[in-house]
Amino acid sequence: MSLGAYSEVGRLRKVIVHRPGLEHARLTPSNAEELLFDDVLWVSRAKAEHDMFTEAMRERGVEVARQPETTSHMNHPPRGEQSVA
């Protein structure tokens, strides 16, 4: 079977998740809409809910893979560099 989602109601076997972090803490009321968020998150609560949800998936046999922290730099330019926008 190739990688993909073939059903909206079938059994979830594997999932990649991203835990809320610094990128969510940087949301403000003035930039949330531009960044495609409906509202500013309460990051500590979002992290707790994320942890509970991923644990619930594991308890049901879902293989949960956490997005490596090493990819988080893709959203922010390296120190000393400016983004071109």
N, C-alpha and C positions, 0 to 999 in steps of 0.2 A: 504494500500500500504506500503510495506517495504521500508526502507531507501536504497537509491541507485540512480544511474544514468542509465536511461533506454533509453535515446535518446540523440543524439548529436545535434538535431535540435528542440527538443520540448521546451516548455515553462519552463524557470527556475523559480521555486517557492521559494526555500530557498537556502542560500549559507553561508558558514563560510569563513570569510576573516581574513587575518593577515596584519596589517598595518606595513609598513617598519619601522625598528627601529635600535637599537644599533647593532644587528647582521649584518645589512647591512652596517652600518657605519664602521664596522671593516674589511670590504672587502678591500683588497689591490690588486694591479696588480699581486703580487707574489702568493697570495692564492686564487684568484677568481676561477681559473680553478679547483683547488683541491676541492673547495666547490661547484662545478658544476654550476658556473655562467659564462656567456659568457664575461662579462666585469664588471667593478666596477660601482656601481650605484651612481648617484647624489641624495643622500638621501632626501634632502629637496624637490626636484622636484618629486621624487617617491612618497613621502607622499602626496603632492598636487594632483598628478594624481590619486592616490589611493582614496583620499577623493572625487574627482569629479566622479570617476567611481562608487564608492559605492552609492553616492547620485543619480546618474543616474539610478542605479538598483532599489533603493527605489522608485523613481518617477514612475517606471514602475511596481510597485507592488511586487517586489521581497523582501522577508523577509531576511534581511542581519544581520547576527550574527557575531560580532567581536570576534576573538579568545581571551579568557581571558588573561590578562597580567600575571596572576598567573602561566601560563604554560611556560612562557619564560625562567624560570630557568632550564628547561629540556635541553637546549642547552649549558648551562654553569655549571660547577661544583660549589657547594656552596663555599663561601669565606673560604679560608684556606685549601681547599681540592684540590688535584691535580687530573687531569684526567689520567686514565690509558690507554695509547695508544702506 
